[in-house]
Amino acid sequence: MMDPIKFGTDGWRGTIARDFTFENVRRVAQAIADYIKDEQVKVGRKKTPLSGPMVVGYDKRFQSDAFAREIVQVLEANQLKPMLMAESLPTPAVSWMTKRLGGVGVMVTASHNPPAYNGVKIKIDGRAALEDVTRGVEGWVDRTAPTRSPEIKVKSFREPYLNYLKGRVDLAKIKSRFKKPIVVDYMHGAGSGLMRELLPVKGLVEIRAEHDPLFGGVHPEPIERYLGALSEAVKANKAGIGLALDGDADRFGLVDEHGRYLTPCQVFPMLCLYLIEKKKLSGKIVQSVSLGYLAERIAAEKGLPFEQLPVGFKHVAERLAQGEAVIAGEESGGYAWKGGIAERDGLLTALLFLEMCATTGKTPSQLWGEIESRYGASFYKRIDYRVHRPVADKAVWTQKLVKKLPKKLLNAPIKELIQTDGLKIVVEGGHWLLMRPSGTEPLMRVYAESDKPDRTDALLELAKKWVAPSLGAH
C-alpha cells in the first residue's frame, strides 16, 4: 500500500524518511509531469502557461538538494526541460523565474515547519498553484511509474532574482538615510546572506546565517516564540530594526528598535498605510480571514474595497494576479503588493520596511504608534492545539460549532459570523475569535485579536473550552 499524496494549503509535506522519502518524491514528480503533459494536450502547448522550461529549487533542509535533483531527473525523463537551481534560494526566486520564463516551478521546502519535515510546492505564473492544479496532480499519482534521466541541467538564478528585488525598492535612499545598525535573522534558511548582497552597508548585522538543518533547535518560523535571538541582537547592537525570514524566506517577521516583536496584525496595516499614502497605491485590500481588523479600518477611511479570504496566500495572491486587488496579506507573515509578482517575499518585505523607515524618518515603534493612534490598538495571539482526531469535513465541523455559540462573547453581542475558513466570530467593537483546522498539519489553530491583552486571552480561553474536548486536542 503506497502512502497517499495530498497537497495542503501550500504544498505537499511529510516527515523525512517516513512520509517524505525519495520514492514518494519520485511519485510526486511523475504526477506533476503527467499532469503538465496532459494539460498541454488538452489545451494546446502554445496556449498553456505550463509549456515553458521548468525550474526546480530547494531550501537548506536536510537533503533538500538531493530531493530536488531526483525531481529534475524524473522531469528530464519526461522531456519537460527542467533546470535545477545551482544554489539554495528563497521560494520567491522560483516563483519569479516561472513568471520570467513561463513554465512551472517546483520548490523543495517545508517552509516554517519543524526540521523533521520537508515538502514540495508548485508554482505557476509567479505564484502558488491553485487547488485545481494540485488536485489534478494528486489525480495522476501512481498512474505512471517514474523513470529518471542521468542528464540534468544546472543553472544559477541568484543574479536575476536579486536584480528583481533591487528594482522594487529604493536602495539608494535606504543606504543614505538609514543610519542605525540593521539586524537580519535568516533563521538558518534559504535567504541566508542575500541581504548583504542587496544592501552592502557597514551597519548590517546577520545572525543565524550558517547552514544548520536543525535550525538551531527551533522552528524556522518568524514569530515571537522563535525570535528571542533577534530581539537580543537588536538590543545588543543598538539597532534601528530587526528583520526575520522563515525557512524558505517567503515570510517576514519584524522586531522594533527596542527588541519588541510586532505581530502580522500590526505589520500589515503599517505596510498598507505606507503603500497607500506614500507609494500612492489605490484599490482593493485583500487579506486572509486570520488577519486583524486594522487594515479594514484603513480601507474604510480611504474609501477602498476590502475582502477577507480563506487562509493560504494563494487565495489573496490570485486576487492580486487578476488585478482585482493592489495589496495582499496573511497572518503568517506573507505580504505582496502591486508592481511585482503576486507572491509573498520575506526579503522584499524587509527591504520595503527599511525604505519605509528611511522615507518617513520614523522608527518601527513610531510607525506602529501612528497606526495605533489613528486606527486603534491590536493585541493578537494564536494558539495551536495538536489534535488526535483530524477534522474530516471543515464545513460540518463549523456548523456544529455554530450551534453551540451563545448570543454574546464576554458580554459583547456577536456582530458577525464568517465561515470562510473555519469559524470567525466578530463581536461589537471589532474584536474577534477564529477557530480553524490547519490545512497542512494535524493542528487546530485558534486566533484572537482585541484592544486589550486580557480580553484577547479571555477570547482564547473560550475557544479552548469549545475545540479542545471535541478533538482530543492538547
C-alpha positions in Angstrom: 0.0 0.0 0.0 1.6 3.3 -1.2 1.4 6.4 1.0 -1.3 8.8 -0.1 -0.1 12.1 -1.6 -2.2 15.1 -0.5 -1.5 18.7 -1.1 -2.5 21.1 1.7 -2.8 24.9 2.0 0.6 25.3 0.4 2.1 22.1 -1.0 2.7 18.5 0.0 4.6 18.0 3.2 5.7 15.0 5.3 8.2 13.7 7.8 11.5 12.9 6.3 12.3 9.2 6.0 8.7 8.3 6.9 6.4 10.1 4.5 8.9 12.3 2.7 11.1 9.7 1.0 12.9 9.5 -2.3 10.4 7.0 -3.6 7.4 9.3 -2.7 9.2 12.4 -4.1 9.6 10.5 -7.4 5.9 9.6 -7.4 5.0 13.3 -7.0 7.5 14.4 -9.7 6.0 11.9 -12.1 2.5 13.0 -11.3 3.5 16.6 -11.9 5.0 15.6 -15.2 1.9 13.6 -16.3 -0.4 16.5 -15.3 1.6 19.0 -17.3 1.7 16.8 -20.4 -2.0 16.1 -20.2 -2.8 19.8 -19.9 -0.6 20.5 -22.9 -2.5 18.0 -25.0 -5.9 19.3 -23.8 -5.4 23.0 -24.5 -2.5 23.0 -26.9 1.1 23.6 -25.9 1.1 27.3 -27.0 -2.0 28.2 -25.1 -1.0 27.0 -21.6 1.4 28.6 -19.1 2.7 25.1 -18.5 4.7 24.9 -21.7 7.9 26.8 -20.7 11.1 25.4 -19.1 10.7 24.2 -15.6 12.7 25.5 -12.6 13.4 23.3 -9.6 14.7 24.9 -6.4 15.4 23.8 -2.8 15.9 25.2 0.7 18.5 24.3 3.2 16.7 21.5 5.0 18.3 18.0 5.3 18.7 16.5 1.8 16.6 19.2 0.1 19.2 19.5 -2.7 19.2 15.7 -3.2 15.4 15.6 -3.3 15.4 18.4 -5.9 17.9 16.5 -8.1 15.6 13.5 -8.0 12.7 15.6 -9.2 14.8 17.1 -12.0 15.8 13.6 -13.2 12.2 12.5 -13.4 11.1 15.7 -15.2 14.0 15.3 -17.6 13.0 11.7 -18.4 9.6 13.2 -19.3 11.3 15.7 -21.7 10.0 18.8 -19.8 13.2 20.8 -19.9 13.8 21.2 -16.2 16.6 23.3 -14.7 18.0 22.7 -11.3 18.9 25.8 -9.4 22.7 25.9 -8.7 22.2 27.1 -5.2 19.7 27.2 -2.4 17.4 30.3 -2.9 14.1 31.5 -1.4 10.9 30.1 -2.7 10.0 33.6 -4.3 13.1 33.1 -6.6 11.4 30.0 -8.1 8.1 32.0 -8.4 9.9 34.9 -10.1 11.5 32.6 -12.6 8.2 31.0 -13.6 6.9 34.5 -14.4 10.0 35.4 -16.3 10.4 32.1 -18.2 7.0 30.7 -18.2 6.5 27.0 -17.3 6.2 25.5 -13.8 8.4 25.9 -10.7 8.9 23.2 -8.1 10.3 24.1 -4.7 11.6 21.5 -2.2 10.8 23.1 1.2 8.7 22.6 4.2 8.7 26.4 4.8 8.4 27.2 8.5 7.7 23.6 9.7 10.0 21.7 12.2 13.3 20.3 11.0 11.9 16.7 10.6 9.6 17.9 7.8 10.2 18.5 4.1 7.8 19.2 1.3 7.1 20.2 -2.3 5.5 23.5 -3.5 4.3 24.0 -7.1 4.5 27.5 -8.6 2.9 28.7 -11.9 2.9 32.2 -13.4 4.8 33.8 -10.4 2.6 32.4 -7.7 1.4 29.3 -5.9 -0.6 26.7 -7.9 -4.3 26.8 -7.1 -6.3 23.8 -6.0 -7.4 22.8 -9.5 -3.7 22.2 -10.3 -2.8 20.4 -7.0 -5.9 18.2 -7.2 -5.0 17.4 -10.8 -1.5 16.4 -9.8 -3.0 14.2 -7.0 -5.2 12.5 -9.6 -2.1 11.5 -11.6 -0.2 9.9 -8.7 0.8 6.3 -9.5 -0.8 6.2 -12.9 2.7 6.1 -14.5 5.8 4.5 -13.0 8.5 7.2 -12.6 11.7 7.0 -14.6 14.8 9.0 -14.3 17.4 10.5 -16.6 21.0 10.9 -15.5 21.4 14.0 -17.6 20.3 17.2 -15.9 20.8 20.9 -16.4 22.0 23.1 -13.6 21.8 26.9 -13.7 22.3 29.8 -11.3 19.3 32.1 -10.8 20.8 34.2 -8.0 21.5 37.3 -10.0 18.2 37.5 -11.8 16.3 37.2 -8.5 18.4 39.8 -6.8 18.0 42.2 -9.7 14.3 41.8 -9.4 14.4 42.8 -5.8 16.7 45.7 -6.4 14.2 47.1 -8.9 11.3 47.1 -6.5 12.7 49.3 -3.7 14.8 52.5 -3.3 18.1 51.0 -2.1 19.9 54.3 -2.5 17.5 56.0 -0.1 18.0 53.2 2.4 21.8 53.4 2.2 21.8 57.2 2.6 19.1 57.7 5.3 19.1 54.6 7.5 21.9 55.4 9.9 21.4 52.8 12.7 22.6 49.2 12.5 20.2 46.7 10.8 19.9 43.1 12.2 18.7 40.4 9.8 17.8 37.0 11.2 17.9 34.3 8.5 16.8 31.5 10.9 19.3 29.3 9.1 17.1 29.4 6.0 17.3 29.8 2.2 17.7 33.6 2.4 21.0 33.4 4.3 23.5 36.0 3.1 21.3 37.6 0.5 20.7 40.9 2.4 24.4 41.5 2.4 24.4 41.4 -1.4 21.4 43.6 -1.7 22.5 46.1 0.9 26.3 46.1 1.4 26.4 48.6 4.3 28.7 48.7 7.3 25.9 48.5 9.9 24.3 45.3 8.6 24.4 42.5 11.2 23.4 39.0 10.1 22.5 36.3 12.6 21.7 32.6 12.2 23.1 32.7 8.7 25.1 29.5 8.8 23.8 26.2 7.4 22.1 24.2 10.1 19.4 21.6 9.0 18.2 21.5 12.7 17.6 25.3 12.6 19.3 25.9 15.9 16.7 23.8 17.7 13.7 26.0 16.9 11.2 26.0 14.1 12.3 28.4 11.3 9.1 30.5 11.7 9.5 34.3 12.3 7.1 34.6 15.2 7.8 35.9 18.7 8.3 32.4 20.2 11.3 31.8 18.0 12.8 35.3 17.6 14.5 35.7 21.0 17.9 35.7 19.3 16.8 38.5 17.0 15.4 40.6 19.9 18.6 40.2 21.9 20.8 41.1 18.8 18.8 44.3 18.2 19.3 45.4 21.8 23.0 44.4 21.9 23.8 46.2 18.6 21.6 49.2 19.4 20.0 48.6 16.1 17.2 50.5 14.4 15.3 47.5 13.3 15.3 43.7 13.3 14.2 41.7 10.3 13.4 38.0 10.2 12.9 35.4 7.4 11.4 31.9 7.6 13.0 28.7 6.3 12.3 29.4 2.6 12.3 33.2 3.1 8.8 33.9 1.8 7.6 35.0 5.2 8.7 38.0 7.2 8.8 39.0 10.9 9.6 42.4 12.5 11.3 43.4 15.7 11.4 47.2 16.5 14.3 49.2 17.8 13.5 48.2 21.4 13.7 44.5 20.6 9.9 44.2 20.7 8.2 41.8 18.3 5.4 43.3 16.2 2.6 40.9 15.1 1.4 40.5 11.5 -1.8 42.2 12.7 0.4 45.2 13.4 2.8 44.8 10.4 0.2 44.6 7.7 -1.6 47.9 8.5 1.8 49.6 8.6 2.5 48.3 5.1 -0.9 49.3 3.9 -0.7 52.9 5.1 2.7 53.4 3.6 1.8 51.9 0.2 -1.4 54.0 0.1 -0.1 57.3 1.4 3.5 57.3 0.2 3.5 54.9 -2.8 0.1 56.1 -3.9 -1.5 52.6 -4.4 -5.2 52.7 -4.7 -7.5 49.7 -5.0 -8.8 46.7 -3.1 -7.0 45.4 0.0 -7.3 41.6 0.5 -6.3 39.6 3.5 -6.6 36.1 5.0 -9.5 35.7 7.4 -7.0 35.1 10.2 -5.5 38.6 9.9 -6.6 41.6 12.0 -9.1 44.4 11.8 -6.8 47.4 11.3 -6.3 47.1 7.5 -10.1 47.0 7.2 -10.3 50.3 9.1 -7.7 51.8 6.9 -9.6 50.7 3.8 -12.8 52.2 5.2 -11.2 55.6 5.9 -9.6 55.7 2.5 -12.8 54.6 0.7 -11.1 51.4 -0.7 -12.7 48.0 -1.1 -11.7 45.3 1.3 -12.1 41.5 1.3 -11.3 38.5 3.6 -10.4 35.2 2.0 -9.5 31.7 3.2 -6.2 31.1 4.8 -3.4 30.3 2.3 -1.5 33.0 0.5 -2.5 31.6 -2.9 -6.1 32.9 -2.3 -5.1 36.5 -1.8 -2.4 36.2 -4.4 -4.9 35.2 -7.0 -6.9 38.5 -6.4 -3.6 40.4 -6.9 -2.6 38.5 -10.0 -6.0 39.1 -11.6 -5.8 42.9 -11.0 -8.7 42.8 -8.5 -6.5 43.9 -5.6 -3.4 46.0 -5.0 -2.3 44.9 -1.5 -2.5 41.4 -0.1 -1.5 40.0 3.3 -1.8 36.9 5.5 -1.5 36.2 9.3 1.6 34.0 8.9 3.8 36.9 7.7 3.2 36.9 3.9 2.7 40.2 2.1 2.6 41.3 -1.6 1.6 44.4 -3.5 1.1 45.7 -7.0 4.1 46.1 -9.2 5.8 42.7 -9.0 4.8 39.0 -8.9 1.7 38.0 -6.9 3.8 36.2 -4.3 4.8 36.7 -0.7 8.5 37.5 -0.3 10.2 38.0 3.0 13.3 39.7 1.6 11.3 42.2 -0.4 9.1 43.0 2.6 12.2 43.5 4.7 13.5 45.9 2.1 10.2 47.8 2.0 10.3 48.3 5.7 13.8 49.7 5.5 12.6 52.1 2.8 9.6 53.0 4.9 11.8 54.0 7.8 14.2 55.9 5.5 11.4 57.7 3.7 9.4 58.7 6.8 12.4 59.2 9.1 10.5 57.2 11.7 11.5 54.1 13.7 9.3 50.9 13.6 7.8 51.8 17.0 6.9 55.3 15.8 5.3 53.9 12.7 3.3 51.5 14.8 2.4 54.3 17.2 0.9 56.3 14.3 -1.2 53.3 13.3 -2.4 52.8 16.9 -3.3 56.4 17.4 -5.2 56.6 14.2 -6.9 53.2 14.0 -6.8 51.6 17.4 -4.8 49.1 19.4 -4.2 45.5 18.4 -3.4 42.7 20.8 -3.2 39.5 18.8 -2.4 35.9 19.8 -2.6 32.5 18.2 -2.6 29.1 19.9 -2.1 25.8 18.0 -3.6 22.6 19.5 -2.4 19.3 18.3 -5.3 17.1 17.5 -5.8 13.3 17.8 -8.8 13.3 15.5 -8.3 15.4 12.4 -11.3 17.3 11.1 -12.6 15.3 8.1 -15.1 17.9 6.9 -14.4 21.5 7.9 -17.9 22.7 6.9 -19.7 20.1 9.0 -17.4 20.8 12.0 -18.1 24.6 11.6 -21.8 24.1 11.6 -21.7 22.0 14.8 -19.7 24.8 16.4 -22.2 27.5 15.4 -25.0 25.6 17.2 -23.0 25.8 20.4 -22.5 29.6 20.4 -24.1 31.9 22.9 -25.5 35.2 21.8 -22.7 37.1 23.5 -19.0 36.7 24.0 -17.5 38.4 27.1 -20.7 40.4 27.4 -20.4 41.8 23.8 -23.1 40.9 21.3 -21.9 38.8 18.4 -21.9 41.1 15.3 -20.9 38.6 12.5 -20.1 35.0 11.9 -17.6 34.4 9.0 -17.4 30.9 7.8 -14.9 31.4 5.0 -12.3 29.1 6.6 -13.4 27.6 9.9 -15.4 29.9 12.1 -14.6 33.6 12.8 -16.7 35.3 15.4 -16.7 39.1 15.3 -18.3 40.9 18.3 -19.2 44.6 18.8 -16.1 46.7 18.8 -14.5 44.6 16.1 -12.8 42.1 18.4 -12.7 38.6 17.0 -12.0 34.9 17.6 -11.2 32.4 14.8 -11.1 28.6 15.1 -9.9 26.6 12.1 -8.3 23.2 11.4 -4.9 23.5 9.8 -4.7 22.6 6.1 -1.1 21.3 6.4 -0.6 19.8 9.9 -2.6 17.8 12.5 -3.4 21.1 14.3 -6.4 23.2 15.4 -5.4 26.8 15.1 -7.2 29.4 17.4 -6.7 33.1 16.8 -7.9 36.2 18.6 -7.5 39.9 18.4 -8.8 42.8 20.6 -7.8 46.1 22.0 -6.6 44.7 25.4 -4.3 41.7 26.2 -6.6 40.3 28.9 -9.6 40.5 26.5 -7.6 38.6 23.9 -6.6 35.9 26.4 -10.2 35.6 27.6 -11.4 35.0 24.0 -8.8 32.3 23.6 -9.9 30.6 26.8 -13.5 30.5 25.4 -12.2 28.8 22.3 -10.3 26.2 24.3 -13.4 25.1 26.0 -15.1 24.5 22.7 -12.5 23.0 20.5 -10.1 21.0 22.8 -12.5 18.4 24.3 -14.2 17.6 21.0 -11.0 16.9 19.1 -8.8 15.4 21.9 -6.6 18.5 21.4 -3.6 19.4 23.7 
